[in-house]
Amino acid sequence: MIAENMKQMVANSSAIRAMFEEGNRLAGIYGKENVYDFSLGNPNVPAPEAVKAAAFSVLEEEEPTVLHGYTTNSGYPEVRERIACHLNAQFGTAFTKENIIMTVGAAGGLNVILKSLLNPGEEVLTFAPYFAEYRAYVNNYGGILTEVSPDTETFQPKLEEFEAKLSPRTKAVLINTPNNPTGVVYSESVIKRLAEILERKQKEFSTTIYLISDEPYRELVYGGTQVPYLTKYYANTIVGYSYSKSLSLPGERIGYLVIPDEVKDSRELIMAAAVATRILGFVNAPTLQQKIVARCVEERTDISYYERNRNTLYDGLTKLGFSCVKPEGAFYLFVKSPVPDEKVFCETAKQYRILMVPGSAFGCGGYVRLAYCVSYETICNALPQFEKLAKEYLTAV
């Protein structure tokens, strides 16, 4: 018999993955080219050629028994130093290798830092809509995830409600910008106000509140949009990063945490995160991938591909009468459902072999998420099916 706390998790297994599996089932019936699967944020743009070249170079140049052996729990010192120097050049920070911990992707990094910070019963605040797994990650360590309700006009954080929900039990605030599922980038003015609120509440409660910035989509922005680097606005900021999107390496599970010296009890927290990496079973981040990304820190995936997809899908859907905020980053559209129960809308869409994820999976019912990191042909071929779907719901079509 499985553990009691796993029964509910199995029952509530990720809607994203469930829809992905449904896509595979339909592809077996109708052919992959006739299924329009917008469920999973799996990059369709290949990794830059430099990644392949780096992989061959590392394999040829490194001693195999060293390359494929254990590293320190924090990762190769030279890799961490390379990343620190890159961040310093980008953002005017002053990190060293001691501030960097290599992780098994962003998810691994979030679990490491939450393990390091949370006592049972302590609270983590996040802004809806949010990545579906945040609740499970917080629950893993006996924490309580508290949602701030969404502003469905802009999908910027509702800071008045946020301030009201902060309490002496609040240990951390978890944000994601560019945001999954909306593609919205939190503005600098919002970040400054958020930081001011946190500073004020720390003094009021005589506690430390950590700001955890989950940033796998940092480089995926359009039209010159700037993404504020949060360590420059609030001292107790920890950054989690992944190369899954910026280098199209989601399956390689490689990322890092940044724990700046300015963070309260930073030395102790850095040591705790290194130990958490080991005792959670990661031991260390994948060694080959550490070496590869160190040689590719200046590389980026071709976001013009995603931008064309964004424009085509957004323009096509809005012309049909659907409503959504045009994303500034990431590769998702968060579309308002034409009926209150978006799960019904998703079920109807399956009749046209269109797969979307219900917004309730992200703490925001009444919306659906479409991941447009698919082939351009998939989007073009899907639009006539969306038109048929619209005719069932939208009288203007």
Secondary structure, 3 states (H helix, E strand, C coil): CCCHHHHHHHHCCCHHHHHHHHHHHHHHHHCHHHCEECCCCCCCCCCCHHHHHHHHHHHHHCCHHHHCCCCCCCCCHHHHHHHHHHHHHHHCCCCCHHHEEEECHHHHHHHHHHHHHCCCCCEEEEECCCCCCHHHHHHCCCCEEEEECCCCCCCCCCHHHHHHHCCCCEEEEEEECCCCCCCCCCCHHHHHHHHHHHHHHHHHHCCCCEEEEECCCCCCECCCCCCCCHHHCCCCEEEEEEHHHHCCCHHHCCEEEECCCCCCCHHHHHHHHHHHHHHCCCCCCCHHHHHHHHCCCCCCCCHHHHHHHHHHHHHHHHHCCCCECCCCECCEEEEECCCCCHHHHHHHHHCCCEECEEHHHHCCCCEEEEECCCCHHHHHHHHHHHHHHHHHHCCCC
